[in-house]
Amino acid sequence: MHNLNKNATIIVADDHPLLLKGMIEALESKEYQVSGKAKTGLEALNLIIEQQPTIAILDIEMPILSGIEVIKKAKENHTLTKFILLTSYKEQRIIIQAEQLQIQGYLLKDEPFEELDHCLQQVLKGKTYFSKTFNEIFDEDINPQLKKFKLLTPSERTIIRLIAQGYTSGEISNQLTVSIRTVEKHRSNIIHKLDLVSNDTSLSFWAEKYKAFILGL
């Protein structure tokens, strides 16, 4: 048994009864203290607010509220609970959302229990743990884009951050007190530097996709 397991309380949420039962049994076999279980996102949220568990293990797709929605609402309630998301998806969009929410763990559902055990131990030590698969996606797909962003000039970065926040060229022009022509010239340069397709939507799509990161840099 891990010494860290004794005082930590865990709630588990998954809408598949067999998976939920199997996970709870595996956790209890390692002497983790499972203090609650939920089959919907709303049940999970209520348990988190009521119990304030040390960790909540959430399926990303659940009825009523998704795992991501549960985390957002729990954080709005200022919970100190740490979160581990379980998912079948390897999409950039989901990884970016997870990073944006600053969750502590992110695992694929088809990984062995040992991986969840290892993740829990890291989270209980105050660390974060993402599956190797997600780290690879981050390194191979997301990081190269962020490196390109960092090579933009300060003015270009300001403009792309405003685009990420939904501002139009006209609004950016007013905000920065420069001409629309100057804004459009910057947009053109940014599109070139990011190797994007030169059309009206490519830059807005890129800015929205990587919004969580570029607004934090």
Backbone hydrogen bonds, N-H to C=O, Kabsch-Sander energy under -0.5 kcal/mol:
donor,donor_aa,acceptor,acceptor_aa,energy
5,N,2,H,-1.3
6,K,3,N,-0.8
8,A,4,L,-0.6
10,I,33,Q,-2.5
11,I,55,I,-2.0
12,V,36,G,-2.0
13,A,57,I,-2.6
14,D,38,A,-2.2
20,L,16,H,-2.7
21,K,17,P,-2.7
22,G,18,L,-2.7
23,M,19,L,-2.4
24,I,20,L,-2.2
25,E,21,K,-2.4
26,A,22,G,-2.2
27,L,23,M,-2.5
28,E,24,I,-2.8
29,S,25,E,-1.8
30,K,26,A,-0.8
30,K,27,L,-0.9
31,E,28,E,-1.5
32,Y,27,L,-2.4
33,Q,5,N,-0.6
33,Q,8,A,-0.9
34,V,32,Y,-1.1
35,S,10,I,-2.3
35,S,33,Q,-0.8
36,G,10,I,-1.0
38,A,12,V,-2.2
41,G,63,P,-2.4
42,L,63,P,-0.5
44,A,40,T,-2.1
45,L,41,G,-2.6
46,N,42,L,-2.5
47,L,43,E,-2.3
48,I,44,A,-2.5
49,I,45,L,-2.5
50,E,46,N,-2.4
51,Q,47,L,-3.4
52,Q,48,I,-2.3
54,T,9,T,-0.9
55,I,9,T,-2.1
56,A,82,K,-2.6
57,I,11,I,-2.8
58,L,56,A,-0.7
58,L,84,I,-2.9
59,D,13,A,-1.8
60,I,86,L,-2.3
62,M,60,I,-0.6
65,L,63,P,-2.5
67,G,60,I,-1.8
68,I,60,I,-0.5
70,V,66,S,-2.5
71,I,67,G,-2.1
72,K,68,I,-2.3
73,K,69,E,-2.5
74,A,70,V,-2.6
75,K,71,I,-2.5
76,E,72,K,-1.7
77,N,73,K,-1.0
78,H,75,K,-1.8
79,T,74,A,-1.8
82,K,54,T,-2.6
84,I,56,A,-2.5
85,L,105,G,-2.6
86,L,58,L,-3.0
87,T,107,L,-2.4
95,I,91,E,-1.9
96,I,92,Q,-3.1
97,Q,93,R,-2.0
98,A,94,I,-2.4
99,E,95,I,-2.4
100,Q,96,I,-2.6
101,L,97,Q,-1.9
102,Q,98,A,-0.5
102,Q,99,E,-1.0
103,I,98,A,-1.6
104,Q,83,F,-1.3
105,G,83,F,-1.9
106,Y,129,Y,-1.9
107,L,85,L,-2.8
109,K,87,T,-2.3
111,E,108,L,-1.4
115,E,112,P,-1.4
116,L,112,P,-0.9
117,D,113,F,-2.8
118,H,114,E,-2.5
119,C,115,E,-2.3
120,L,116,L,-2.9
121,Q,117,D,-2.1
122,Q,118,H,-2.0
123,V,119,C,-2.6
124,L,120,L,-2.7
125,K,121,Q,-0.9
126,G,123,V,-1.8
127,K,122,Q,-2.7
129,Y,104,Q,-3.1
131,S,106,Y,-2.6
134,F,131,S,-0.5
135,N,131,S,-2.0
136,E,132,K,-2.3
137,I,133,T,-2.0
138,F,134,F,-2.6
139,D,135,N,-2.7
140,E,136,E,-2.9
141,D,137,I,-2.7
142,I,137,I,-1.3
143,N,138,F,-3.4
145,Q,141,D,-0.5
145,Q,142,I,-0.6
146,L,142,I,-1.9
147,K,143,N,-2.2
148,K,144,P,-1.6
149,F,145,Q,-2.0
150,K,146,L,-2.0
151,L,147,K,-0.8
151,L,148,K,-0.9
152,L,149,F,-1.5
157,R,153,T,-2.5
158,T,154,P,-2.1
159,I,155,S,-2.1
160,I,156,E,-2.4
161,R,157,R,-2.0
162,L,158,T,-1.9
163,I,159,I,-2.3
164,A,160,I,-2.1
165,Q,161,R,-1.1
166,G,163,I,-1.9
167,Y,162,L,-2.4
172,I,168,T,-2.6
173,S,169,S,-2.4
174,N,170,G,-2.0
175,Q,171,E,-2.6
176,L,172,I,-2.6
177,T,173,S,-0.7
178,V,173,S,-1.8
183,V,179,S,-1.9
184,E,180,I,-3.0
185,K,181,R,-2.0
186,H,182,T,-2.4
187,R,183,V,-2.7
188,S,184,E,-2.3
189,N,185,K,-2.2
190,I,186,H,-2.8
191,I,187,R,-2.7
192,H,188,S,-1.9
193,K,189,N,-2.6
194,L,190,I,-2.5
195,D,192,H,-1.1
196,L,191,I,-2.6
199,N,197,V,-1.7
203,L,199,N,-0.5
205,F,201,T,-2.7
206,W,202,S,-2.2
207,A,203,L,-2.8
208,E,204,S,-2.2
209,K,205,F,-2.4
210,Y,206,W,-2.2
211,K,208,E,-0.9
213,F,210,Y,-1.0
214,I,210,Y,-2.5
215,L,211,K,-2.2
216,G,213,F,-0.8
217,L,213,F,-0.8
